[in-house]
Amino acid sequence: MKEKELPQDSKSCRSATIDTLLAILYEKSCETEEHSKRLGEYCHAMGQRLGLSSRELDEIALLALLHDIGKVGIHVNILQKPGALTPGEWDEMKEHPKIGSRIARSIPELNAISDLILSHHERWDGKGYPRGLKGEEIPLSCRILAVADSFDAMINDRVYRKAMEKEEAIQEIESNAGTQFDPRIADIFVKIMRDTGVESL
């Protein structure tokens, strides 16, 4: 059944489920509703430039909301630690895509993005996690999200560091094109920022 064909009670159930999961995530971690909203806007802008369909844009909007939902299974002391993580803590943190994917698979309405949640920390050069996917092995939605998520993280304060200037963050995206990021996606994002500016999104 396609999204537009879902009966109203199914849509309401999914909305309530998503709201509950997000409330837990926002309570435990540094993630915020504003962060999710900004990611959705960045991803939508890139998706439009790439000519994605309405269904694909809806899918990436849902991924922007729920990509880090697996952090509900990570200890709060790790999520809110002000300093660098130990190797053991980092190993636990890297489990959150797997946890998030399992959560999505357990909810029929979220099955479609379970693999995307699993893959959202993969890198273009194959050095990401958890599967070490490389290049176009990584779902397109995840390659788009990676740029948006990294940029937004850089320009906002975190418990472990202060925000950097937006121009510096844009330069970081450029510098990591072809290693961390899909170079085509990075180029599109930088062009959007240069043409319209982050404040207009």
ChimeraX attribute file (.defattr): number of C-alpha atoms within 10 A of each C-alpha:
attribute: neighborCount
match mode: 1-to-1
recipient: residues
	/A:1	6
	/A:2	6
	/A:3	11
	/A:4	9
	/A:5	8
	/A:6	12
	/A:7	10
	/A:8	10
	/A:9	9
	/A:10	12
	/A:11	15
	/A:12	12
	/A:13	12
	/A:14	16
	/A:15	13
	/A:16	12
	/A:17	15
	/A:18	18
	/A:19	12
	/A:20	11
	/A:21	16
	/A:22	21
	/A:23	14
	/A:24	13
	/A:25	22
	/A:26	15
	/A:27	12
	/A:28	19
	/A:29	19
	/A:30	15
	/A:31	18
	/A:32	14
	/A:33	13
	/A:34	9
	/A:35	17
	/A:36	21
	/A:37	14
	/A:38	18
	/A:39	27
	/A:40	24
	/A:41	17
	/A:42	24
	/A:43	27
	/A:44	22
	/A:45	16
	/A:46	24
	/A:47	23
	/A:48	12
	/A:49	13
	/A:50	12
	/A:51	10
	/A:52	15
	/A:53	11
	/A:54	11
	/A:55	12
	/A:56	15
	/A:57	20
	/A:58	15
	/A:59	16
	/A:60	26
	/A:61	23
	/A:62	17
	/A:63	26
	/A:64	29
	/A:65	19
	/A:66	23
	/A:67	28
	/A:68	23
	/A:69	24
	/A:70	24
	/A:71	26
	/A:72	22
	/A:73	16
	/A:74	19
	/A:75	14
	/A:76	14
	/A:77	11
	/A:78	19
	/A:79	18
	/A:80	14
	/A:81	15
	/A:82	12
	/A:83	10
	/A:84	11
	/A:85	15
	/A:86	10
	/A:87	9
	/A:88	8
	/A:89	16
	/A:90	12
	/A:91	11
	/A:92	16
	/A:93	18
	/A:94	17
	/A:95	17
	/A:96	23
	/A:97	26
	/A:98	19
	/A:99	21
	/A:100	25
	/A:101	24
	/A:102	17
	/A:103	19
	/A:104	24
	/A:105	16
	/A:106	12
	/A:107	14
	/A:108	9
	/A:109	18
	/A:110	19
	/A:111	15
	/A:112	15
	/A:113	21
	/A:114	23
	/A:115	18
	/A:116	26
	/A:117	27
	/A:118	25
	/A:119	27
	/A:120	26
	/A:121	26
	/A:122	26
	/A:123	24
	/A:124	24
	/A:125	16
	/A:126	16
	/A:127	15
	/A:128	17
	/A:129	17
	/A:130	16
	/A:131	13
	/A:132	16
	/A:133	19
	/A:134	18
	/A:135	19
	/A:136	10
	/A:137	13
	/A:138	21
	/A:139	16
	/A:140	18
	/A:141	23
	/A:142	26
	/A:143	27
	/A:144	26
	/A:145	27
	/A:146	25
	/A:147	26
	/A:148	23
	/A:149	21
	/A:150	16
	/A:151	22
	/A:152	19
	/A:153	16
	/A:154	20
	/A:155	17
	/A:156	14
	/A:157	13
	/A:158	15
	/A:159	11
	/A:160	11
	/A:161	12
	/A:162	11
	/A:163	13
	/A:164	14
	/A:165	11
	/A:166	17
	/A:167	13
	/A:168	13
	/A:169	18
	/A:170	20
	/A:171	13
	/A:172	14
	/A:173	24
	/A:174	16
	/A:175	14
	/A:176	15
	/A:177	19
	/A:178	17
	/A:179	15
	/A:180	24
	/A:181	25
	/A:182	24
	/A:183	20
	/A:184	14
	/A:185	24
	/A:186	25
	/A:187	15
	/A:188	17
	/A:189	25
	/A:190	19
	/A:191	14
	/A:192	17
	/A:193	18
	/A:194	12
	/A:195	9
	/A:196	11
	/A:197	12
	/A:198	15
	/A:199	6
	/A:200	6
	/A:201	13
